[in-house]
Amino acid sequence: MSSPLLNLPGAVPAPEGSVDVGVPWHFGDPFAEQRSATRAAVLVDRSHREVIAVPGEERLSWLHLVLSQHLTDLADRHGTEALVLDSHGHVDCHMLLAHHDGVVYLDTDAGAQATSALPSIGVDGRQSLLEYLEAMRFWSKVEPRDATAEFAVLTAVGPDAATVLAQFTEVPAKPYEVRGLPDGGFARSVPFRALPTFDLVVPRASLVDWWTKLTDAGIRPSGTLAFEALRVEALRPRVGLDTDDRAIPHELGWVHVAAHVAKGCYRGQETVAKVHNVGKPPRHMVLLHLDGSVEILPETGDPVWLGERRVGRVGSVVQHHELGPIALALLKRSAPVDGEFVAGDPEQDRAVAAAVDPDSVPPDTGEPPGRIAVQGLRGR
């Protein structure tokens, strides 16, 4: 699905093969767009995201069983984040949820796939997120449907975003709050570290109208290239870029954010609970500062080296307007965070020096609660 906003003056499409193909990549100056996001406000076309609507009287109890998040008490006009995991607890899909007017809306990256409960179904045992949800319906009173043709996602980022949005709609004030838009759809507040961020899930027929009135009101048009740089800086992972087939929620900062550790029933829950209660994840996601003195950069999926030892995987690689070239990476917990790393594939001549940003290292929470409890019992 190609966005009509690609027809706007100055819109540069994302290159073929990009995960963001179909929407504007930038509007002439991606660094200036990043700066505007930190100082004022920008508007990003993310209308390539898939939207799934889940109406039905058992929508919350059913989604509670299917997804990783606790959803039975999700109030109307509120949202959250959630995952689909495989049976081993590896991340298949990440999505944002919004409960609005009796329907739960899920939006996720285009082409999101889940491991089928029946490996004989789908290609290599995988199927689209909607197909997976359909297969898990059984006798539940829910009617999941593809709503991508009905709704499109715009994202406003920056300290002035709420002020501009308030001219046209009620602005959600708290993280994940949802408020209806005047002509249908909804606005949702999204935690994005220090920058105020709002998703506008608008009727697709009104996409150009919403873009026009918000940019006319002072929000700067921006592409996904700038948004991705801000996402990486904010340590927000993206499935398929910052994950591999072994990634679990704990490694990505998604425990408590998108995966509930106490509720049962959902697929992969045993791994989530076990690692949280009695173990620690084998890797953690960190921010790498890359050597900017050379023209080459590592690519997503490349290794991270400490000497001759492979200790990690490169995820999203971006150019930041202040930090220079940076990347997210999954790094072995055993690797010293103050080590002198090399990121990239030496055989492809794209290996560069890299250093871990110490502020990105997840805090050591000490002994897991389950292990402390066992030690307490042994001490009696």
Summary of the structure (lengths in Angstrom):
residues: 380
radius of gyration: 21.1
end to end distance: 63.5
largest distance: 73.1
contacts: 1284
relative contact order: 0.14
helix: 23%
strand: 30%
